[in-house]
Amino acid sequence: MFVSTRTRRLPRRRAFALAVAVMALFGALAAASAGAATYTALGDSYAAGPLIPNQSLNPLGCLRSDHNYAHLTAAAKGLTLTDVSCSGATTNDMTEAQNVEPGPNPPQFNGLAAGTNIVSVTIGGNDIGFSEILESCITYNPFSTPCKDKYDSGGHDQLAERIANTAPKVAAVLQGIHARSPNARVFVVDYPDILPSGSGCWPIVPLSFGDVPYLHATEERLNSMLATTAAANGATLVDWYGPSIGHDACKGSSTRWVEPLIPGELSAPVHPNKAGMAGAAAVLEAAIG
């Protein structure tokens, strides 16, 4: 039997329709790729997620987790993420390289572009001296008040003054974001509740019964400043603090969002754990809409 080796040709109309369909498919894929919203995450250790698995190597010294709130939010919302947050960052590290080992971490504003759609930032805690305050206030005597003695003696609250002095620095950060990414929606994620409103849980968190209320009020003052500064500079406050009440470092391992001085899981002392980052992601995702 003779078999023809000539290629069968599609009818002209059918071939044209097929070509149009293929072009439409490639066009849709290209549009979807081009339309993917870009998200840049900035901030300090409360944004980075030190020691929470898995840690980024770029650079390792930033102690940046792939399960911090930015990564969780990007995955949930289908956003293309650039995460340049870095443990220990201050407002200066938005525009200057941060010396971490190994490092350094380039200026965080390098992660911004004219076309960036969404920016989140948690910053300010290190500007008021978070690590120094923690070191100065830890005590073996729960009935002493080393924190108030150092920072609030003679009616002069040094930490309140530091917070006030940090406000224009945070404002400059927000203005810098708008200048570099003029079309971006900017979200300021505040700090979660670290200590309860009562007298604390010495020695699990070795802060004295008298100092805990002072430090609790100081954190509330910091978050209030962030809210006011965000509103005045075209940014949306993301309230991590509110949902975190009842999940402070004094709670049990199945409840807390912030680890105590000796963490019960892979997380830095007195920093958010995986549950805390998930809590932050939930409120950020809701804010993005």
Summary of the structure (lengths in Angstrom):
residues: 289
radius of gyration: 24.5
end to end distance: 67.2
largest distance: 109.5
contacts: 969
relative contact order: 0.13
helix: 44%
strand: 11%
